[in-house]
Amino acid sequence: MYINPTTINETYDRCKLRRHESIAGAISVPGFLSTAHVFSRKKVEQQREFIVCALKKLPRNIRRSNGCTGVPWIIARHVVAQDRSYSLEVIDKLLAMAVSIELVTVVFPEDSATDVAYIVIEDERAMKISRANKEYKNAIWK
């Protein structure tokens, strides 16, 4: 499976809810950069494998968001600076699709000085470690 910004954009366009589709099967996700993203639940679920692979291809500094505290969404700016093929819009689209199928959770840490959203890429191994270390007190799950 070849993953790059173009294939992420194409997948996003396929998953978007079309005007003629039923609202009953829609998932709305707030965007980090823009207005809410609205997806067809069925279409985004069909793309689950692609979305998982695309998340794994993200640069290491954003993938290290597993565990309950996550990393600030703003770290995506550093990803763009390091890898010019990604843009903030592409990362926003990918994360929105991942949030819609619960692969990414948005967290607002209690002791944060700002209201910047943190992202947590769900990882079974990391979640077990977080539970064992009782790190859940560091974040409020939203």
C-alpha positions as CSV (number, residue, x, y, z in Angstrom):
1,M,0.0,0.0,0.0
2,Y,1.6,3.3,-1.1
3,I,0.9,6.2,1.2
4,N,1.7,9.8,0.5
5,P,-0.2,13.1,0.8
6,T,-2.0,12.5,-2.5
7,T,-3.4,9.2,-1.4
8,I,-4.4,10.7,1.9
9,N,-6.3,13.5,0.1
10,E,-8.0,10.9,-2.2
11,T,-9.1,8.8,0.7
12,Y,-10.4,11.8,2.5
13,D,-12.4,12.8,-0.6
14,R,-13.8,9.3,-0.9
15,C,-14.9,9.3,2.8
16,K,-16.5,12.7,2.9
17,L,-20.3,12.7,3.1
18,R,-21.9,13.7,-0.2
19,R,-25.0,15.8,-0.4
20,H,-27.1,12.9,-1.7
21,E,-26.1,10.6,1.1
22,S,-28.1,10.0,4.3
23,I,-27.2,12.1,7.3
24,A,-28.1,9.1,9.5
25,G,-24.8,7.5,8.6
26,A,-22.7,10.6,9.1
27,I,-19.8,11.3,11.6
28,S,-18.9,14.9,12.3
29,V,-15.4,15.6,13.6
30,P,-14.1,19.1,14.6
31,G,-11.1,20.1,12.5
32,F,-7.9,21.4,14.0
33,L,-7.5,23.9,11.2
34,S,-10.9,24.4,9.7
35,T,-14.5,23.7,10.2
36,A,-15.9,20.3,11.1
37,H,-15.2,17.3,8.8
38,V,-18.3,15.2,8.0
39,F,-17.7,11.6,6.9
40,S,-19.8,8.7,5.8
41,R,-19.5,6.2,8.6
42,K,-19.5,3.3,6.2
43,K,-16.9,4.7,3.8
44,V,-14.5,5.7,6.6
45,E,-14.7,2.3,8.2
46,Q,-13.9,0.7,4.8
47,Q,-10.7,2.8,4.8
48,R,-9.6,1.7,8.3
49,E,-6.6,-0.3,7.2
50,F,-5.3,2.6,5.0
51,I,-5.8,5.1,7.9
52,V,-3.9,2.8,10.3
53,C,-1.0,2.5,7.8
54,A,-1.0,6.2,7.1
55,L,-0.7,7.0,10.9
56,K,2.2,4.6,11.1
57,K,4.0,6.4,8.3
58,L,3.8,9.8,10.1
59,P,7.1,11.1,11.3
60,R,8.3,9.8,14.7
61,N,7.7,13.0,16.7
62,I,4.0,12.9,16.0
63,R,3.7,9.1,16.3
64,R,5.1,9.2,19.8
65,S,1.7,10.5,21.0
66,N,0.7,7.1,22.4
67,G,-0.1,6.8,26.1
68,C,-2.7,9.0,27.8
69,T,-0.9,12.4,27.6
70,G,-0.3,12.5,23.9
71,V,1.5,15.3,22.0
72,P,0.2,18.8,21.2
73,W,-1.5,19.2,17.8
74,I,1.0,22.1,17.2
75,I,3.8,19.5,16.8
76,A,2.3,19.0,13.3
77,R,4.0,22.2,12.3
78,H,7.4,20.6,13.0
79,V,6.4,17.6,10.8
80,V,5.6,20.0,8.0
81,A,9.0,21.7,8.4
82,Q,10.9,18.4,8.4
83,D,9.0,16.7,5.6
84,R,7.8,19.1,2.9
85,S,5.6,16.5,1.3
86,Y,3.1,16.8,4.2
87,S,1.1,19.9,4.8
88,L,-0.9,20.9,7.8
89,E,-4.1,20.4,5.8
90,V,-3.1,16.8,4.9
91,I,-2.3,16.0,8.5
92,D,-5.6,17.6,9.7
93,K,-7.5,15.4,7.2
94,L,-5.7,12.3,8.3
95,L,-6.2,12.9,12.0
96,A,-9.9,13.8,11.4
97,M,-10.5,10.5,9.7
98,A,-8.6,8.7,12.5
99,V,-10.7,10.5,15.1
100,S,-13.9,9.5,13.4
101,I,-13.1,5.8,13.7
102,E,-11.5,6.2,17.2
103,L,-7.9,5.6,16.3
104,V,-7.0,9.0,17.6
105,T,-8.3,10.6,20.7
106,V,-8.2,14.4,21.4
107,V,-7.1,15.2,25.0
108,F,-6.8,18.5,27.0
109,P,-4.3,18.0,29.8
110,E,-5.3,19.4,33.1
111,D,-2.0,21.2,33.8
112,S,-1.6,22.7,30.4
113,A,-1.2,26.5,30.3
114,T,-3.0,26.8,26.9
115,D,-6.1,25.3,25.4
116,V,-4.2,23.5,22.7
117,A,-5.6,20.1,21.9
118,Y,-3.3,17.1,22.4
119,I,-3.6,14.0,20.2
120,V,-3.3,10.5,21.3
121,I,-2.7,7.8,18.7
122,E,-4.2,4.7,20.2
123,D,-1.7,2.0,20.7
124,E,-2.6,-1.2,22.6
125,R,0.9,-1.7,24.1
126,A,1.3,1.9,25.2
127,M,-2.2,1.9,26.8
128,K,-1.3,-1.1,28.9
129,I,1.9,0.7,30.0
130,S,-0.1,3.8,30.9
131,R,-2.5,1.8,32.9
132,A,0.3,0.0,34.8
133,N,2.0,3.4,35.6
134,K,-1.3,5.0,36.5
135,E,-0.7,7.9,34.1
136,Y,-4.3,8.6,33.5
137,K,-4.3,11.3,36.2
138,N,-2.3,13.5,33.7
139,A,-5.1,14.0,31.3
140,I,-8.8,14.6,31.0
141,W,-10.3,12.4,28.3
142,K,-12.7,14.2,26.0
